[in-house]
Amino acid sequence: MRTLTAADFSVSRLPAELGDDEIHLWFFPRYRSSDAAKSNGMDCLRGVLAAYLAADASTLRIERNEAGKPYLADAELQFNISHSGDALLVGLSRSQPLGVDLESGFRERPYLEIARRYFTGAEAAALAALPAERLAPSFLELWSAKEAVLKAIGRGIAFGLDRVGFEFGVDDAVWRLDHIAEEARPLADWRTVRLKPAAGATGVLAWQGPQRRLRAFAAAESATISATLPSLWQ
C-alpha cells in the first residue's frame, strides 16, 4: 500500500485547482472551534466545499444516504470526511466516489477481542501474532483501512467489517486489500493509500476506479478553523 507522509502534505490555502483526474486531501490538525466541535466538523467541511465550488457555504445542500454518508445534493463534487480528536481529514474529487478515515490516539482497548469478533479470522490471527507494542498501531491502521473502503462503497460499518479483508506485510503494516464482498467487486479496481499526515495520526484513502493523481494539503498548525475558514483563503 502506498503511503503519504507528513512531508507529502504541503501547507497551502484553499481552494486548490482540482483536475478531473485528481483526488485532493486536506488535513486540518486543529479544526475545532466551539461551533465546529458541536457539528463534528460539518461547518469546516462546508467551508472547504464552498471554496472549491466558489459558492456561499450557507447555500450548500449536504444530505446523507441511507447509510449516513454525506453528499452534495446539487453539485457533482465528490467528498468524504473523517475526524479524530482535534484533527479533520477531507477528501475531494470531481467525479470519483471515495472514502477517507482518520484515527489518532492509542487508547487502551480490547483490540484482540474486537478483532476476533468483527474482523476476518486471518486478520485476527495476524494481529494476535504481533509484538505487544505493535498491536495498537496495527489494529488502528487496519480499522482505518476497512472503514475507508466501506465509506467508499457508501455503506459504512453496517456493511460488515469482515466483508473487507486486508493482508499484513512483513513489517507488520497493512499491505493490501485481499478480498471484498461480491457487491463491491472486482477487487482489482480498488485503490488504497495509507496516510500519515502527522505524528500520532494514521488514516487511509480508498476508492474503486482508475488511478488518480493525489495532492495532499495541510492547514497551518496554528489555524483554528471556523465555519467560514477566513484565515485559509483570504
Phi, psi and omega in degrees: 000128177297148180236133169255122180262179180304327180294339180274349179264098183278136177293126186210177177243145176286151346270164170258151179294123184256110179284160181297334182256020186245157165236130177254142175240133175239125179248124179248102182298328181224074182280342193286122158246179181299321180289315182296322181298319181294330185259011180054039175089358185292327177293318176297316178301316178302320179296318179296310181298318180298321179296317181290328182266357185052049185233167173282123184304326184289344182267352184287135178259099177262117181241178181230144176281184185298333180269359177095002180285127180285149176207161177274125184282336187231028176208152183275352181300126178266145180205164169208159190219147174210141178226149179208124186061230179270355187264151181225140177234130178234132174247141183222147176207154177295317186216358184266112173301142184210169176223141175229149173219144180229133178229141177213147178084116181267077178288153179291121180218160176280073189302314183292323178298316178297315182298317182292334180274323191243340183266180175286160179300321180294320179294316179298319179294320179296319178294320181295334182275354184283153170300151185305322183287345180264348188298307184299307180297323180290321177299312182295323177295318178294315177302315182297319179297315179297314183295322179298317179295315180297324178289325177294323175296329180096012185248334180077186186300331181299340178296331179118110179298331181278358179269000174232119186240139179239152176255142177271148176269181183292341180266015179069012177264154175297125190260307184202157172286123184243350169200155181208154182300153184306322183297338185251008179281163013277145182300324184295344181276354184272140177236135176227141181227126177283139182238129176232070188287343181197162177301131179083001180241132177227147181203176179215141170252136179221145172203159177247110183159192182292164175300144180234150172286130182255134174230129185240135184230154178227139172283154179302142181305328185278354185287130170254113191275127176253182183299328183261350179050046188296327185289347186268336182223005175279000000 
